[in-house]
Amino acid sequence: MKPLAIRVNGLGKSYKITPANIGKKWRKRRVLTEDLSRLMSRKNDRSDAFTFWALKNISFEVQKGEVLGIMGPNGAGKSTLLKILSKITYPTEGEVDIWGRTGALLEVGTGFHSELTGRENIYLSGSIMGMTRQEIEQKFDEIVEFSGVEEFLDVPVKRFSSGMEMRLAFSVAAHLEAEILFIDEVLAVGDAAFRQKCINKMEAITEQQGRTILFVSHQLSAIQELCDKAIVLEKGKLVSPPTSVTNAIEIYHKIMAENVGHSLADRLDRQGMGKLTLKDFSIHDLNGNVIQQLEVGQEVELRIHFERSDPSVCDASVEIELSQPDGQLLVSLDSGNQQFQSTPRLDHQISCFVSELPITPGVVQLNLKLDSGGVVQDKITHAAYMIINSHQPLLEQSSSAIPMIHIEHKWELS
Protein backbone atom coordinates (compact mmCIF):
# COMPACT_ATOMS: atom_id res chain seq x y z
CA MET A 1 0.00 0.00 0.00
CA LYS A 2 1.32 3.43 -0.96
CA PRO A 3 2.00 6.00 1.79
CA LEU A 4 -0.63 8.67 2.40
CA ALA A 5 -0.41 12.15 0.90
CA ILE A 6 -3.59 13.58 2.47
CA ARG A 7 -5.80 12.51 5.37
CA VAL A 8 -9.02 14.43 6.10
CA ASN A 9 -10.87 13.57 9.31
CA GLY A 10 -14.23 15.03 10.38
CA LEU A 11 -13.67 18.21 8.42
CA GLY A 12 -16.30 20.95 8.69
CA LYS A 13 -16.60 24.60 7.68
CA SER A 14 -19.41 26.86 8.87
CA TYR A 15 -20.42 30.48 8.31
CA LYS A 16 -22.72 32.78 10.27
CA ILE A 17 -25.64 34.00 8.15
CA THR A 18 -28.00 36.76 9.33
CA PRO A 19 -31.64 36.90 8.14
CA ALA A 20 -31.09 40.40 6.75
CA ASN A 21 -29.02 38.83 3.99
CA ILE A 22 -31.22 35.89 3.00
CA GLY A 23 -34.66 34.93 1.83
CA LYS A 24 -37.42 37.53 1.52
CA LYS A 25 -35.49 39.98 3.66
CA TRP A 26 -32.52 39.98 1.31
CA ARG A 27 -31.57 43.40 -0.02
CA LYS A 28 -29.17 44.46 -2.74
CA ARG A 29 -28.14 47.42 -0.61
CA ARG A 30 -28.23 48.05 3.10
CA VAL A 31 -29.56 51.49 3.88
CA LEU A 32 -27.83 53.60 6.56
CA THR A 33 -31.13 54.16 8.40
CA GLU A 34 -31.56 50.36 8.74
CA ASP A 35 -28.13 50.01 10.34
CA LEU A 36 -28.80 52.95 12.66
CA SER A 37 -32.18 51.51 13.60
CA ARG A 38 -30.64 48.17 14.53
CA LEU A 39 -27.94 49.97 16.52
CA MET A 40 -30.43 52.17 18.39
CA SER A 41 -32.63 49.20 19.24
CA ARG A 42 -29.56 47.52 20.72
CA LYS A 43 -30.58 44.32 19.01
CA ASN A 44 -27.93 41.66 19.05
CA ASP A 45 -27.34 40.81 15.38
CA ARG A 46 -26.02 37.41 16.32
CA SER A 47 -29.20 36.47 18.15
CA ASP A 48 -31.10 35.83 14.92
CA ALA A 49 -28.12 34.57 12.90
CA PHE A 50 -27.94 30.94 11.94
CA THR A 51 -25.06 28.65 11.08
CA PHE A 52 -24.59 27.48 7.50
CA TRP A 53 -22.35 24.46 7.07
CA ALA A 54 -20.54 24.61 3.73
CA LEU A 55 -18.85 21.32 4.70
CA LYS A 56 -19.82 18.86 7.40
CA ASN A 57 -18.09 15.71 8.68
CA ILE A 58 -15.87 15.10 5.63
CA SER A 59 -13.39 12.22 5.94
CA PHE A 60 -11.24 10.55 3.29
CA GLU A 61 -7.67 9.62 2.44
CA VAL A 62 -5.53 10.10 -0.67
CA GLN A 63 -2.43 8.05 -1.38
CA LYS A 64 0.74 9.48 -2.88
CA GLY A 65 0.72 9.58 -6.68
CA GLU A 66 -3.07 9.30 -6.82
CA VAL A 67 -5.33 11.61 -8.85
CA LEU A 68 -8.61 12.16 -7.01
CA GLY A 69 -11.58 13.77 -8.76
CA ILE A 70 -14.01 15.83 -6.67
CA MET A 71 -17.53 15.95 -8.08
CA GLY A 72 -20.86 17.44 -7.06
CA PRO A 73 -23.53 19.99 -8.02
CA ASN A 74 -22.94 23.73 -7.66
CA GLY A 75 -22.84 24.66 -3.98
CA ALA A 76 -21.76 21.19 -2.88
CA GLY A 77 -18.62 22.51 -1.16
CA LYS A 78 -15.97 21.41 -3.67
CA SER A 79 -14.12 24.74 -3.87
CA THR A 80 -14.39 25.26 -0.11
CA LEU A 81 -12.71 21.90 0.43
CA LEU A 82 -9.78 22.80 -1.83
CA LYS A 83 -9.41 26.22 -0.16
CA ILE A 84 -9.12 24.51 3.23
CA LEU A 85 -6.61 21.96 1.95
CA SER A 86 -4.51 24.73 0.38
CA LYS A 87 -4.74 26.80 3.62
CA ILE A 88 -6.51 29.77 2.03
CA THR A 89 -9.21 29.37 4.67
CA TYR A 90 -9.31 27.34 7.86
CA PRO A 91 -11.83 24.71 8.97
CA THR A 92 -14.34 25.18 11.76
CA GLU A 93 -13.80 21.62 12.95
CA GLY A 94 -11.88 18.49 12.02
CA GLU A 95 -8.31 17.80 11.01
CA VAL A 96 -6.25 17.76 7.81
CA ASP A 97 -2.87 16.04 7.56
CA ILE A 98 -0.78 16.67 4.44
CA TRP A 99 2.57 15.09 3.68
CA GLY A 100 4.44 17.05 1.01
CA ARG A 101 4.80 20.46 -0.57
CA THR A 102 1.54 21.78 -2.01
CA GLY A 103 0.54 24.08 -4.86
CA ALA A 104 -2.88 25.33 -5.92
CA LEU A 105 -4.61 26.68 -8.99
CA LEU A 106 -8.06 27.55 -7.71
CA GLU A 107 -9.16 30.14 -10.26
CA VAL A 108 -8.01 31.78 -13.45
CA GLY A 109 -5.12 34.18 -12.85
CA THR A 110 -4.31 33.13 -9.29
CA GLY A 111 -1.67 35.56 -8.03
CA PHE A 112 -1.73 37.68 -11.21
CA HIS A 113 -1.69 41.47 -11.28
CA SER A 114 -3.52 42.97 -14.24
CA GLU A 115 -1.10 45.90 -14.65
CA LEU A 116 1.98 43.69 -14.83
CA THR A 117 3.16 41.93 -17.97
CA GLY A 118 2.97 38.21 -18.52
CA ARG A 119 6.70 37.93 -17.85
CA GLU A 120 6.42 39.80 -14.54
CA ASN A 121 3.37 37.77 -13.51
CA ILE A 122 5.25 34.50 -14.00
CA TYR A 123 7.67 35.61 -11.28
CA LEU A 124 4.89 37.04 -9.10
CA SER A 125 2.58 34.04 -9.34
CA GLY A 126 5.44 31.58 -8.98
CA SER A 127 6.70 33.25 -5.81
CA ILE A 128 3.18 33.33 -4.33
CA MET A 129 2.94 29.58 -5.00
CA GLY A 130 6.20 29.04 -3.14
CA MET A 131 8.77 28.85 -5.94
CA THR A 132 12.14 30.49 -5.43
CA ARG A 133 13.47 32.93 -8.03
CA GLN A 134 16.08 30.36 -9.05
CA GLU A 135 13.37 27.72 -9.61
CA ILE A 136 11.32 30.13 -11.71
CA GLU A 137 14.32 31.04 -13.86
CA GLN A 138 15.14 27.37 -14.43
CA LYS A 139 11.55 26.63 -15.49
CA PHE A 140 10.89 29.94 -17.26
CA ASP A 141 11.36 28.77 -20.85
CA GLU A 142 9.27 25.64 -20.25
CA ILE A 143 6.47 27.71 -18.69
CA VAL A 144 6.38 30.12 -21.61
CA GLU A 145 6.54 27.38 -24.25
CA PHE A 146 3.73 25.39 -22.64
CA SER A 147 1.48 28.43 -22.27
CA GLY A 148 1.78 29.39 -25.93
CA VAL A 149 1.63 33.14 -25.16
CA GLU A 150 5.26 33.98 -25.88
CA GLU A 151 4.27 36.65 -28.43
CA PHE A 152 2.40 38.55 -25.71
CA LEU A 153 4.84 37.95 -22.86
CA ASP A 154 5.63 41.66 -22.42
CA VAL A 155 2.01 42.81 -22.74
CA PRO A 156 0.08 43.71 -19.54
CA VAL A 157 -2.16 40.83 -18.44
CA LYS A 158 -5.19 43.16 -18.43
CA ARG A 159 -5.06 42.93 -22.24
CA PHE A 160 -5.03 39.11 -22.19
CA SER A 161 -8.16 37.15 -22.99
CA SER A 162 -9.44 34.87 -20.21
CA GLY A 163 -8.13 31.89 -22.18
CA MET A 164 -4.63 33.36 -22.46
CA GLU A 165 -4.60 34.20 -18.77
CA MET A 166 -5.67 30.66 -17.90
CA ARG A 167 -2.98 29.20 -20.15
CA LEU A 168 -0.26 31.17 -18.37
CA ALA A 169 -1.64 30.54 -14.88
CA PHE A 170 -1.96 26.79 -15.46
CA SER A 171 1.51 26.65 -16.97
CA VAL A 172 3.04 28.25 -13.87
CA ALA A 173 1.18 25.85 -11.54
CA ALA A 174 2.00 22.79 -13.65
CA HIS A 175 5.73 23.53 -13.49
CA LEU A 176 5.69 24.12 -9.73
CA GLU A 177 7.89 21.57 -7.97
CA ALA A 178 5.03 20.60 -5.66
CA GLU A 179 4.30 17.05 -4.56
CA ILE A 180 0.57 17.79 -4.24
CA LEU A 181 -1.50 19.96 -6.59
CA PHE A 182 -5.01 21.30 -6.00
CA ILE A 183 -6.76 22.24 -9.25
CA ASP A 184 -10.25 23.76 -9.34
CA GLU A 185 -12.23 23.95 -12.62
CA VAL A 186 -9.49 25.71 -14.56
CA LEU A 187 -10.19 23.65 -17.69
CA ALA A 188 -13.55 25.38 -18.12
CA VAL A 189 -11.72 28.19 -19.94
CA GLY A 190 -9.74 27.69 -23.11
CA ASP A 191 -10.03 25.72 -26.31
CA ALA A 192 -10.34 21.93 -26.57
CA ALA A 193 -6.74 21.49 -27.79
CA PHE A 194 -5.28 23.27 -24.77
CA ARG A 195 -7.60 21.43 -22.36
CA GLN A 196 -6.26 18.15 -23.74
CA LYS A 197 -2.72 19.50 -23.42
CA CYS A 198 -3.41 20.28 -19.73
CA ILE A 199 -4.80 16.80 -19.13
CA ASN A 200 -1.75 15.23 -20.79
CA LYS A 201 0.51 17.37 -18.60
CA MET A 202 -1.29 16.33 -15.43
CA GLU A 203 -1.06 12.67 -16.48
CA ALA A 204 2.66 13.09 -17.09
CA ILE A 205 3.45 14.66 -13.73
CA THR A 206 1.52 11.94 -11.88
CA GLU A 207 2.85 8.96 -13.82
CA GLN A 208 6.44 10.11 -14.29
CA GLN A 209 6.96 12.21 -11.19
CA GLY A 210 4.54 10.50 -8.80
CA ARG A 211 2.71 13.68 -7.81
CA THR A 212 -0.69 13.74 -6.14
CA ILE A 213 -3.54 15.79 -7.66
CA LEU A 214 -6.98 16.74 -6.35
CA PHE A 215 -9.03 17.82 -9.33
CA VAL A 216 -12.42 19.61 -9.25
CA SER A 217 -14.33 19.73 -12.52
CA HIS A 218 -17.84 19.58 -13.98
CA GLN A 219 -16.36 18.06 -17.13
CA LEU A 220 -16.99 14.39 -16.52
CA SER A 221 -14.93 13.36 -19.53
CA ALA A 222 -11.86 15.08 -18.03
CA ILE A 223 -12.35 13.31 -14.69
CA GLN A 224 -12.76 9.98 -16.50
CA GLU A 225 -9.57 10.50 -18.46
CA LEU A 226 -7.42 11.86 -15.66
CA CYS A 227 -8.53 10.50 -12.28
CA ASP A 228 -7.88 7.16 -10.58
CA LYS A 229 -10.72 7.61 -8.08
CA ALA A 230 -13.37 10.21 -7.25
CA ILE A 231 -15.51 11.45 -4.37
CA VAL A 232 -18.97 13.02 -4.60
CA LEU A 233 -20.17 15.93 -2.45
CA GLU A 234 -23.71 17.21 -2.04
CA LYS A 235 -24.80 20.11 0.16
CA GLY A 236 -21.54 19.99 2.08
CA LYS A 237 -21.68 16.27 2.84
CA LEU A 238 -19.66 13.37 1.50
CA VAL A 239 -22.13 11.25 -0.47
CA SER A 240 -19.50 8.86 -1.76
CA PRO A 241 -16.02 8.21 -0.31
CA PRO A 242 -13.17 7.53 -2.76
CA THR A 243 -14.44 5.02 -5.29
CA SER A 244 -13.98 4.20 -8.96
CA VAL A 245 -14.70 7.06 -11.35
CA THR A 246 -17.48 5.08 -13.03
CA ASN A 247 -19.30 4.55 -9.72
CA ALA A 248 -18.83 8.19 -8.73
CA ILE A 249 -20.26 9.41 -12.04
CA GLU A 250 -23.33 7.18 -11.62
CA ILE A 251 -23.90 8.61 -8.13
CA TYR A 252 -23.43 12.15 -9.45
CA HIS A 253 -25.94 11.50 -12.25
CA LYS A 254 -28.57 10.31 -9.78
CA ILE A 255 -28.07 13.39 -7.61
CA MET A 256 -28.46 15.69 -10.60
CA ALA A 257 -31.59 13.88 -11.79
CA GLU A 258 -33.19 14.00 -8.34
CA ASN A 259 -32.34 17.66 -7.67
CA VAL A 260 -33.67 19.11 -10.93
CA GLY A 261 -37.44 19.00 -11.23
CA HIS A 262 -39.41 19.52 -14.43
CA SER A 263 -41.51 22.46 -13.22
CA LEU A 264 -40.20 25.50 -15.03
CA ALA A 265 -42.62 28.22 -13.89
CA ASP A 266 -40.36 29.53 -11.10
CA ARG A 267 -37.05 29.29 -12.95
CA LEU A 268 -35.25 32.64 -13.03
CA ASP A 269 -32.26 31.56 -15.14
CA ARG A 270 -34.06 32.05 -18.46
CA GLN A 271 -33.28 34.10 -21.56
CA GLY A 272 -35.49 35.64 -24.24
CA MET A 273 -38.08 38.32 -24.97
CA GLY A 274 -40.73 36.64 -22.81
CA LYS A 275 -43.76 36.73 -25.11
CA LEU A 276 -43.77 32.94 -24.83
CA THR A 277 -42.87 31.36 -21.48
CA LEU A 278 -41.97 27.76 -20.64
CA LYS A 279 -44.07 26.51 -17.71
CA ASP A 280 -43.60 22.75 -17.43
CA PHE A 281 -41.87 19.78 -19.00
CA SER A 282 -42.67 16.08 -18.60
CA ILE A 283 -41.75 12.73 -20.14
CA HIS A 284 -44.49 10.16 -20.83
CA ASP A 285 -44.65 6.54 -21.95
CA LEU A 286 -47.09 5.17 -24.55
CA ASN A 287 -49.88 5.00 -21.95
CA GLY A 288 -49.48 8.66 -21.02
CA ASN A 289 -47.83 7.93 -17.66
CA VAL A 290 -45.19 10.37 -16.43
CA ILE A 291 -41.77 8.72 -16.28
CA GLN A 292 -38.22 9.85 -15.58
CA GLN A 293 -36.38 6.59 -16.15
CA LEU A 294 -36.67 4.83 -19.52
CA GLU A 295 -35.02 2.09 -21.52
CA VAL A 296 -32.68 2.40 -24.49
CA GLY A 297 -34.82 2.51 -27.65
CA GLN A 298 -38.07 3.14 -25.76
CA GLU A 299 -40.80 5.20 -27.45
CA VAL A 300 -41.49 8.36 -25.46
CA GLU A 301 -43.49 11.57 -25.55
CA LEU A 302 -41.69 14.78 -24.55
CA ARG A 303 -44.42 17.18 -23.45
CA ILE A 304 -43.99 20.94 -22.98
CA HIS A 305 -46.48 23.40 -21.48
CA PHE A 306 -46.03 27.09 -22.25
CA GLU A 307 -47.97 30.38 -22.18
CA ARG A 308 -48.43 33.37 -24.46
CA SER A 309 -48.24 36.68 -22.66
CA ASP A 310 -48.92 38.53 -25.93
CA PRO A 311 -52.10 37.41 -27.82
CA SER A 312 -50.71 38.89 -31.04
CA VAL A 313 -48.02 36.19 -31.21
CA CYS A 314 -49.28 33.79 -33.87
CA ASP A 315 -46.51 31.21 -34.19
CA ALA A 316 -44.03 29.23 -32.13
CA SER A 317 -41.00 27.05 -32.73
CA VAL A 318 -39.78 24.63 -30.06
CA GLU A 319 -36.32 23.13 -29.78
CA ILE A 320 -35.29 20.36 -27.39
CA GLU A 321 -31.57 19.68 -26.99
CA LEU A 322 -30.46 16.36 -25.50
CA SER A 323 -26.89 16.43 -24.25
CA GLN A 324 -24.43 14.80 -21.93
CA PRO A 325 -24.34 16.29 -18.39
CA ASP A 326 -21.16 18.19 -19.28
CA GLY A 327 -23.01 19.96 -22.11
CA GLN A 328 -21.79 17.89 -25.07
CA LEU A 329 -24.71 17.91 -27.54
CA LEU A 330 -26.15 14.51 -28.51
CA VAL A 331 -29.14 15.49 -30.66
CA SER A 332 -31.45 18.46 -31.27
CA LEU A 333 -35.20 18.09 -31.93
CA ASP A 334 -36.82 21.06 -33.70
CA SER A 335 -40.58 21.45 -34.18
CA GLY A 336 -40.25 23.96 -36.99
CA ASN A 337 -42.72 26.84 -37.22
CA GLN A 338 -46.09 25.98 -35.63
CA GLN A 339 -49.10 28.27 -36.17
CA PHE A 340 -51.59 28.89 -33.36
CA GLN A 341 -55.23 28.20 -34.21
CA SER A 342 -57.69 31.08 -33.89
CA THR A 343 -58.38 30.69 -30.16
CA PRO A 344 -58.37 33.05 -27.17
CA ARG A 345 -56.39 30.47 -25.18
CA LEU A 346 -53.02 31.65 -23.98
CA ASP A 347 -51.85 28.38 -22.42
CA HIS A 348 -50.62 25.69 -24.80
CA GLN A 349 -49.11 22.22 -24.93
CA ILE A 350 -46.82 20.79 -27.57
CA SER A 351 -45.58 17.20 -27.68
CA CYS A 352 -42.63 15.60 -29.42
CA PHE A 353 -43.11 11.86 -30.04
CA VAL A 354 -39.86 9.92 -30.35
CA SER A 355 -40.43 6.44 -31.76
CA GLU A 356 -37.04 5.16 -30.62
CA LEU A 357 -34.54 7.00 -28.43
CA PRO A 358 -31.14 5.64 -29.57
CA ILE A 359 -29.05 6.82 -26.60
CA THR A 360 -26.90 4.57 -24.44
CA PRO A 361 -27.45 4.36 -20.64
CA GLY A 362 -26.70 7.39 -18.49
CA VAL A 363 -28.25 10.69 -17.50
CA VAL A 364 -29.31 12.98 -20.34
CA GLN A 365 -29.62 16.74 -19.86
CA LEU A 366 -32.40 18.60 -21.67
CA ASN A 367 -32.27 22.25 -22.75
CA LEU A 368 -35.48 23.92 -23.99
CA LYS A 369 -36.01 26.90 -26.28
CA LEU A 370 -39.09 28.74 -27.58
CA ASP A 371 -38.87 30.97 -30.67
CA SER A 372 -41.42 33.16 -32.42
CA GLY A 373 -40.81 35.04 -35.64
CA GLY A 374 -37.17 33.97 -35.55
CA VAL A 375 -36.63 35.61 -32.15
CA VAL A 376 -35.83 33.70 -28.95
CA GLN A 377 -38.74 34.14 -26.54
CA ASP A 378 -37.68 31.77 -23.76
CA LYS A 379 -34.66 29.55 -23.23
CA ILE A 380 -33.75 27.41 -20.23
CA THR A 381 -30.61 25.28 -20.03
CA HIS A 382 -30.54 22.34 -17.59
CA ALA A 383 -34.34 22.40 -17.84
CA ALA A 384 -34.66 18.69 -16.99
CA TYR A 385 -32.83 15.40 -16.77
CA MET A 386 -33.86 11.88 -17.69
CA ILE A 387 -32.22 8.59 -16.73
CA ILE A 388 -31.76 6.00 -19.46
CA ASN A 389 -31.35 2.40 -18.32
CA SER A 390 -30.65 -0.82 -20.16
CA HIS A 391 -31.03 -4.52 -19.46
CA GLN A 392 -28.28 -5.21 -21.99
CA PRO A 393 -24.93 -5.64 -20.14
CA LEU A 394 -22.91 -4.81 -23.25
CA LEU A 395 -24.48 -1.36 -23.51
CA GLU A 396 -23.93 -0.69 -19.81
CA GLN A 397 -20.26 -1.61 -20.04
CA SER A 398 -19.60 0.40 -23.17
CA SER A 399 -21.35 3.56 -21.99
CA SER A 400 -19.20 4.14 -18.86
CA ALA A 401 -22.19 6.11 -17.48
CA ILE A 402 -21.73 8.76 -20.20
CA PRO A 403 -24.69 8.67 -22.65
CA MET A 404 -23.92 8.52 -26.35
CA ILE A 405 -25.88 8.02 -29.56
CA HIS A 406 -26.36 4.29 -30.22
CA ILE A 407 -26.58 3.12 -33.85
CA GLU A 408 -27.86 -0.37 -34.64
CA HIS A 409 -25.10 -2.24 -36.45
CA LYS A 410 -23.42 -5.60 -36.90
CA TRP A 411 -19.96 -6.90 -37.81
CA GLU A 412 -18.84 -9.63 -40.21
CA LEU A 413 -15.39 -11.16 -40.37
CA SER A 414 -14.34 -13.18 -43.39
N, C-alpha and C positions, 0 to 999 in steps of 0.2 A: 504494500500500500504506500502511495506517495505521501510525503509530508504535507502538512496543512499550510496553506497560504493565508487563509482567512477563516476565522470562526466568529459567528454572530450568535449571541445567546440572549434571548428575551428582550430584544431591542424594541424600544418604543420612542416615539417622538410626538409630543402634544403641543398645542397652541391654545392660548386663551382667546376666545371670540366673544365680543360683546353684542347684544341684540341690536344696537344702533347700526351695526354694519352688516346685518343679514336680514333675509326674509323680507317681509312687507315694510319693515322699518329702514331698509337699506336706502342710503342716499348717495348721490354722486358727489355732493359737496356737504361738508358740515358747516353750518352757519354759526357765526360767532355768538349770536344770541342763545343758540342751543347749548353751547359750551358754558356760557355764563350762567344760564339757568340751572344746569346740572351742578355747577360749582356753588351757586347760591343756595341750592336746596340741600347741599352737603350730602348728596347721595353718593354712596360708595359704588363706583363704576364696576368694581369687581364682584359686587353682590349679585348682579344679574348676568355675569359672564358665564360661559360654559366652556368646557374643555373639548377641543377637537383633536382626535388622535389621527395624525397623518400616517403613523405606523404603530402597530400594537403587537407585542409578543412575537417578534420575528426571530427565528433561529434556523441557521443552516451552516454548512461548512463547504469550503472550496479548497481542493487540493492544488498543489503547485503544478503549473503547466496546463491547468484546465481552463477552458473558455466557457463561462456560464452566461447564458442568456437570461434576461429579466423581462418578463412579459406581464401585461395587464392593461385594462382599459385606462383612459385618461383619468387622473385623480386617484390612481391605485396606490401611489406612494413610491413609484420607481425612482424618480429623480431625487426625492428626499432621502431614500436609502443610499444612493451614490454620494450625495452631499455629506452624509454622516460618515461613510466609509473613507471619503477623501478629506475629512476633518474641516470642511467648510462650515458645517453646523454641528452641534453636539446633541447627543440623544438625551431624552428625558429620563429614560431608564434602560437597563440592560448593559451588555458589555460587547465590545468588539476587539478581537485580537488579530493583528496583522503582522505577518512575518515577511519583511522585505520592503524595499523602497517602492513608493507608489507615485503614480502620475495620473492626471485626470484631464479629460476633455469633455466637459459637461455642457458646453454650448458653443455656438459658432463664435470665433474670435476671443476665446478665453485669454485674458491677459493682454489683449491688443489695445493700442491707443490709436484713435482714428486720425490724429494729426501727424503721427509718425509714419515713416515709410515702411514698406514691407521688410526691408533689410533691418531697420532698427527694431521692428516688432519681433523679428526672429530672436534677437538678443533679449528683448524685454520679456517675451512670453517664455522663452527657455529658462531664464533666470527665475521667473515666478514659479515655474514647474520644478525648480531645484537643480537645474543644470549649471555647472560652472562655466565661466567664459571660455576656458580651454576646451571643454566638451562641446560647446556650441560651435567653436571655430573648427574643430575636427569634423563635425557633422554638417557644417554649413552647406557645402556643395551638394551633399546628398539630400538635404532638406529642400533646397531650391529646385534641384532636378526633379524630385518626386512631386513637388507642388505644381510644377508646370507654369509658374508665374514669373519666370526669370526676366521677361521683357518689361515687367512692371515693378521690379524689385525696389526701385528708387522713387516710386510714386506713393503719395500718402494713402494709407489704407482706406480713408474715407471715400476715395474714388474707386475702390474695389467693388465688384459685385459681391453678393452674398456667397455665391459659389466660389469665387476666387479667394475670399476670406476664409471660407471653410477649408479649401485646399491647403492653404498655408498653415492654418491652425492645426489641422490633422497631421500635416507633415512634421511639424515641430513635435507634437505629442508622440507620433509613431517612432521618432528617432531618439526619444528620451530613453536614457539607460535605466529604465525602471523595471523592477521585477513584476510589478502588478500595475495594470492599467484599468482605469474606469472610464468607459466611453458611453455617452448618453446621446442617442438619436442624432448623431452628427451626419449620418449618411442620408438624412432626409433632404439635404441640400446638395446640389451638384448633379452632373449628368451621369447616365448609367455607366459609361466607361470608367469614370473616376471612382464611382462607388465600387465597381468590381476591383479596381486597382487597390482601394482601401482594404477590401475583404482579403485580397491576396496578400497584402502586406501584413495584416493581422494574423493570417494563417502562418506566414513565414516566421514571424517573431515568436509564435507559440511553439511551432514544430521544431524550428532550428535553434531557438534561444531559450526555450522552455519557460516563457513568460506566462503569467496568469492574466486573464482578461475578464472583466465583468462588463457585459454589453447590453445596453437598453435599446430596444428598437421596436417600432410597430411594423417593420418590414419583415414578415415571417420568413420570406425566402432567404433573407440575409442571416437570420438566426439559424435556419436549417443548414445553411452552407457553412457557417462559421463555428457554431457552438457544439460542445460535447454534451452538455446538459442544459436544463433551463428550469427556472422557478416561475410561478405565476402568483401575482399579487392582485387582490381586489379589496378596495376600500380600506387599505392599510393593513390587511391581514394576509398571511401566507396561505394561499389556497392549496398550493402544491409545492412540497419541498423539492430539492434537486432530483430531477427525473429525466428520462430521455426526451429529446426535443419533440419527437412525434407525440408522446403522451401529453406534454405540456401544451402543444398547439391544440390538441383535441379539447383539453380543459379550457383553454382560452376561448376557443370557438363557442363552447357551451355557455360560458359566461356572457359573451357578446350577444348571443342569441336570446338569452334570458333577460338581459338588461335593456334591450331595445324593443319596445312595443311597436305595434302597427298603427296606433292612433296618432294622427298627424296634426290634429286641430290645434294643439298647444305648442307645437314646435316653433321656436323663434329663429332657428338657424336656417332660414329660407331666403331665396333670392328671387327677384322678378318684379313685374309691375303690379301684380296683385289683383288683376281683374278676374282671374281664375285662381282658386285656392284649393290645395290638396287638403282633404279632411280625414281620410281613412284609407288604409290598404289592408287587404286580406287575401289569403291563399285558400283555395277550395278544391276538394276532390270532385269526382264525377257526380257524386250525390249531393253536392252543394255544402258539404260539411267543411267547416274551417279547420285547416291543418297548418302545422308549422314544420313537421318532419315529413319527408316524402322519399320515395324510392327512385333510384336512377331509372330514367325512361318513363316515369309515371306521367299520365296526362293530368294537367292541372289547369285551373282557372285563376288568373291573377286579376283581382277585382279592386278598382280604385273608385272612391267617392270623392267628388269635388263640388265646389260651389262657384256660381257666377255672382260677382258683386256688381257687375255692370250689365244690365239687360241688353244693351246694344251689341255685346259680343256675340257673334253668330257662328263662330267656329272654334274648334279646339284640336290640338294635336298632342298626343301623349307618347312619351318615351320612357321605357323601363330599361335601365342598365343592370345587368347581372355581372358581378365582378368578384374576384377573390377579396378576402378581408383586407389585404394590403392595397386595394384599389386597382389591381391589374384587371382590365376589362376582359370579360369572357364573351359576352354577346349583348347586342342592343336590339330591343323590340320597339318598333315605331308604328304607331297607329295610322300615320298619315293624316291628312286634313279631314276632320269629321264635322259635318254641319249639324247645328242644333235644329230640331223641328220647331215649328211655330207653336210655342208653349210658354206660358208665364212662369213655369218652374225655373227655379234658380239652383236647385240641387240636382246633381246628375251622378250617374254611375256608368263606368265603362269597364268592360272585361276583355282580357286577352286570354284566349284559349290556346294552350300549348299542347299539341297532341303527344309529344314525346320530348322530355327535357333531357338532352344528352350530356349531362354534366356528372363527373365522377364524385364520389362521396366527399363531404366536407361542409363547411358553412359558406353560403353564398350571400354576399351583400347586394342589396338592391338600392339603386338611386332612381328617383322619380322626377320627371319634368313635364310641365304643362306649357304649351305654346298657343298663341292665337295671333293670326295675321303675321306669322314669322317672328313674333316678339316673345321672349320668355316671360311668362306670367307668374309661374311658381316653380321652384326647383329645390328639392331637398336631397342631399346626399346622406348616406347611412339611414335611409328611410325605414328599412326593415332588413331582417335576416331570415333565411330559411335553411334548415338542416337537411342535407341529402344523405340518405343512408343506402346501404346495399347489402344484400344477402350473398353477394358473390365475393368470396375471399380474394380473388385475383384483383378486382377493382379496388378493394380496400387497401391491399398491399401497395398497389402502384400509385395510389393517390397521395400517400403520405400526408393525409389530412388537408391537403391543398386542392381545392376543386379545380378541375380542368374540363375542357370540352372532350367528350368521348365519342369517337367515330366508330361505327360498326365496321369490322374488317376481319380478314382471315389471311393466313400465310400458307404458302405451298413451297415445299423444298423438293427439287428434283435432282 
